[in-house]
Amino acid sequence: MKKDEPPLDFPDTLEGFEYAFNEKGQLRHIKTGEPFVFNYREDLHRWNQKRYEALGEIITKYVYELLEKDCNLKKISIPVDATESEPKSFIFMSEDALTNPQKLMVLIHGSGVVRAGQWARRLIINEDLDSGTQIPFIKRAMDEGYGVIVLNPNENYIEVEKPKIHVPSSSDSSDEPAEKRERKDKVSKETKKRRDFYEKYRNPQREKEMMQLYIRENGSPEEHAVYVWDHFIAQSAAENVFFVAHSYGGLAFVELMIQREADVKSKVTAVALTDSVHNVWHQEAGKTIREWMRENCCNWVSSSEPLDTSVESMLPDCPRVSAGTILEVGGIAVNNSLS
């Protein structure tokens, strides 16, 4: 970690970064037309990473705007009965998500920094919006008459600055002899000096110490999936519910099945998984769940084999087939499964 690291003070807009998405949905530099450059400053990996993360936060907000403006989805706050002062999250829904009598599509992304509407931040930045976001899935589903619900399983908490705790100095003890107070003050100053010296290298730019306040009943992807099921999906009028779940989203779906097996079986028609990381043994999914998954789920996995080629699995649950790509999301396979 370099002591001469530049300030971690980054723009809060794409324009400030001098980037924009072109007509093909590719992120390009406004002046040079070049793709995003991670190593903007040589030998400053931490600074470059912080810059990348700052850009990622802007892109998250940008995708939220696209969900509302381009896909006409509504942003719905959760918990549904949240007080004004408590931490909140949100999901996105189409206008007819709860009233469409025929079909409802539910999208769940994977773990990490991605948020509602995204499959992979890296693909959004380095490839294009169609590769890295759920927007093509949403638009096609709506074109084919589906209601849509977009989950936000990684939005589990809000961060606030840790309150500063005041520790009374030894000089506050007026009953002590002056000599003893001076000696204790000297030790206290030396301790503070050593602590500040260490802190300078651990946290060279005095970044704020943050604490996490978890969102009620949505403190994990698994909790979030169950909460959205109970308060939205289970209340929907759709005769047929379909899930598309990527990576950890597949694990969250299996956990939902374990907790709401009868309800899920009564409403869910089919599940398209992409590189799902679920494990029916570790999650202790029962025999009836495994049998249902064999009949109603399919996991498209990263593979250089032709699309839909069977891929061997060690788990006794749903079939695994090739996504026909080694990219992070088997988008083509899942797109084909919508029809």
N, C-alpha and C positions, 0 to 999 in steps of 0.2 A: 504494500500500500504506500503510495507516494505522498510525501508531505506537501508537495507543490501541486496537488491535484486541483484542477480548476473548480470553481463553485458548481454545486449541483443545482443550478438554476436554469431550468429548461422552459421553452415556450409552452403555452397551454392550448395552442391551436395548430392544426396542420400547416396553415400558412406561416406561422411563426417558425416551424421547422423547415420551411421552404419546400414542402412536399404537397402533392395533391393526387387524387385518383383520376386517371384519364378515362376516356370513353370506354375502354376495355376493362375498367375496374382495377387497373394496375397502379400501384403506388410509385410515383415518379417525381424526381426533383424538378421543381418549377422552372429553374434556369437551364439545367444541363440535360434534363430528360432521362437521367440515369436512375437505376433502381436504388433502393435504400442501401446505404453503406453503414455496416455495424462498426467497423474499426475507423471511426471518424477521427480519433486521435490515437496515434501509435503509442504502445506501451502504457495505455491507461485503460485497462480492461474494466475495472470497476466503474469508472466514469462512463465508458461506452455502454456498459450494461444498464446503468441508471438512466442514461439517455434513451436507450431502447425501451426501457420500462415506462418512461414518461410518454414516449410516442405511443406505446401500447395502450395506455390509459385514454389517450385522445381517440384512438381508433375504436376502443370499446364504446365511447360516447357517440362516435360517428355511426357505428353499427346500430346502436339504439335508435338514433334518428332515422336511419333507413327503415328499420322495422316499423316505425310509426308513420313515416311519410310515404315510403315506396310500397310497403306491404299492407298499409292501413290497419296495423295491429294496435290494440289498446294496451297501455301500460297499467297493470293492476297491482296495487300495493298489498303486501302481506306482512304479518298476519292480518286477516280481514278485520279483526276487532282490535287492531293496535291502537294504543293511546297515542296522543300527539308527541309525547316525550320519549317513547321507547324506540329502540332500533328497528328498522324496517327493511324489507327487501321488496322485490317485485317480479312479476312474470309478464309475458305478453300474450294476448289472445286476439283472435279475429272476432269481428262483430257477432258472428253466428256460432262461436265456439260452444256455447251452452245450449243453443236452441236448434242447431242443425239436427234434423231427425235421422239422418242417414250415416254420415261419416265424420269422424274427428281424428285429426293427426296430432300426435304429441311428440315433440322433439326434445331430447336430452343430450347435452354435450358431455365431454369428458372432464377430467380433473385439471387442476393448474390455474393459470391466469385467465383462461377463457371465460366469457360471460354469455348471457342470453344472446342468441343469434349467431354465435361463433362456433366453428369446429376447431380451428387452429389459428392462433395469432401469427405463427411463423408463416403459414401459407397466405394469410391476408397481406402481410408485409412483403413477402418475397415472391409470391405468385400473383394472385388477384382475389377480388372479393368473391367471385363464384367458387373458387377452390376452397377458401377458408371460412366462408360464412354459410349459414343455413338458408340464406335468401332464395337460392334456386329451388330448394325443397319446398319452402313456404309458398312461393309463387305458383309452382306447378300443382301443389296440393290444392290451393285455392281455385286455380283454373279448373281443376277436376272435381270441384264441388265439396271439398273437405272443409270443415271448421278446423282451426289450428290453435294449439296451445304450445307456447315456447317456455320451457322451464329455465330456471336460473340457479342451478344447484350449487354453484361456488360462491354465491353471495350470502355467506353465512354469518357475517358480523360486520360491524362498523369499527373503524379505528379512531380513537380519540387520544389526545396527548395525556400522558400520565401526569397526575397532579404532583406538584412539587411539595415534598414533605419538609416542613421547617423543623430542624433539630436545634434546640436552644444551645447556644454556645456556653462554654464553661464559665464565662464572665457573668452569665446571668445569675450565678449562685453567689449572692452578695455576702452570705455568711462565711464563705471560705476566706482564709488569710490571703492577702494580696500576693505574697510570694508563691503560694500554691496555685492561685489562679493564673499567674503569669507563666508558670511552668507548664500547666495544662494547656494554656492558649498556644504556647510554643509548639507543643507536641501536636495539637490540633492543626496548626498551620502547616507543619511538616507533612502530616498525613494528607492534608488537602493538596499540597504541592505534588506529592507522589501520585495521588489519585488523578489529578489534572494532567500530569505528565503521561500516565498510562492512557487516559481517556483521549488524549490528543492523537495517539496512534490507533486506538481502537475505533474511534469515531472522530476523525480529523476535522470534519466540518460541523461538528456539534449538531448532528441530525437529531430531531426531536425524538424523545423516548415515547413510544406509543403503547397503548393497551387496547385489547379487543373486547368489544361488548357484543355478545352473541345474540342472534335474532331468535326470538321465542319460537319453538317448534320447527325451526329451520336452521339449526346449528350445524348440520352436515348435509351432504348430498342425499343420503338415505332418508333423513328426516324430512327434507324438502320434498322428495318424491312422494312420500306418504301424505304429507300435508296437502300438496296440490291435488293428489288423488281424492282425498276426503272432502276438500272444500270446493273443488271444481270439476274434475273429470267424472267422479262418481255421480255428480249432480247433473251432468250433461244429458241431453235428450238423445244423443247419437246411439243408433242401434249397433254400430260397428266402430270400435276404437282401435287405432293403429299407432304403434310406437316406432320411432326411429331413435336408437340410442347408441352413442359412440363411446368406446373405451370404458371409463368408469361409470358412464351413464348406464351401461349394461348391467354392471354390478348393482347400481341403485334400483334398476328395474327388478332384478331378481329378489332384492331385499323387499321391495314393494309386494311382490308375489308371496313371499314368505309371510308377510304381515297381513295381507289382504287377499289370500288365495281365492276364496270363493267369489268375492266381488270382481277381482281381475278376470277370472275365467268367464264370468257372466257377461262382461262388457268388451273385453279385448279380443279382437279377431286375429291379428297377426302382429309380430314384432320383427323389425329389421334391425339387427345389431351390426355395428362395424367395428372390427378389432376390439370386441368386448373383452374386458378383463375379469368378468364374473368367474366364480368358481363354485360349483354346486356343492362340492365337498366341504370347503372351508366355510361357506355360508350356511351349511346344513339344510340345504333344500331337500324336502322330502320326495319320496318316490312319485307321488301324484303330480308334483310340480315338474319333476324331470320328464315325466311322460307327456305332460301338456306342452312343455318346451320343445320336445322332439317333433310334435305335430304342428306347432304354431309359431315357432321362432326359427330364424336362420341368421347365422353369423358370417358376414362377409369379411374376410381377413386379408391383410396385406400379402400379396403373392404375385410372382411373375407368371404364374399359370394363367391360361385363358380364363376369361370371366365365367363364373359359375362352375368352374371345375371343382369337384369334391376335394376337400383337404382333410387329411386324417386328424382326428381329435382324440385326446386321452380322456375326455370327459363324457359321461353318459347323458348328455342333454341334447341341445339343438345341433342340427347339421352345420358344418363349417364348409364354406365354399370360397373360392378365390374372388377377390374384388377386381382382379385383372390389373392391379396397380400396386406399386410398393410405396405410394404416398400414404399420408397419415389417415386419410378418410376414403373409404371405398365409395365415393360419391356416385360413380356411374352405375354400380351395382344397385345401390339403394334407389337411385332415380328410376331405374328400370322396374323396380319392384312396386312403384307407386301405381302403375297402371293396372 
